[in-house]
């Protein structure tokens, strides 16, 4: 369906310990909290950092999200239940990130089960999809449509979900997908999520100017920011661009 205003998020991966996370929140994120709150900005952080992040962000309008959750509500040692994350105040949980697919072999069915668990706990799943190699837009579209279709089939009609299209080859790269390539993929994603309350983000080499270029070809709801979120100046530029893009 798409949001009335653009949305954005970031994933800190495992780059920050507690001290560095707090420093980043204090000096990069919170100085721009007003603009970021209007973008429903959230930062997905490792589970041990959720509480300190939430405490630092309290009252700012900016939120902390989780980077993963368990696929079931069973009491499995070492797993983090979606209900517990919701109890801690998480509104979003990232699922199916390329790292987890590559390192832990997570497949589309497992990601779909996690998305269902997150949704049942009252959170919005942030489902990550993307092709591994540089391929044609049509091949990429078929690949991500298959990924999303599994998750969409597990979620109830009208349930909120955010789809993050992040080509794996673009992660950490200087160049992301072209707006034309991304537009073809977006059409496929929208077809697979008919009946859901879905938002669509693009990620991969996002810098100031990326959202404007993307919007010239397709109606993206926002972007996920990687390295640009670690620089106060770039974060402010991207936030201003998103806010200006929907006026």
Secondary structure, DSSP 4 states (H G I P E B T S, - for coil): ---SS-EEEEE-TT---HHHHHHHIIIIIGGGHHHHHHTT-EEEE-GGGHHHHHHHHTTSS-EEEES---SSSS--TT---HHHHHHTT--EEEES-HHHHHHH---HHHHHHHHHHHHHTTPEEEEEE--SS---HHHHHHHHHHHHHHHHHHSPTT-EEEEEEE-GGGTT-S----HHHHHHHHHHHHHHTTTSEEEEEEESS--TTHHHHHHTTS---EEEESGGGGSHHHHHHHHHHHHHHT-
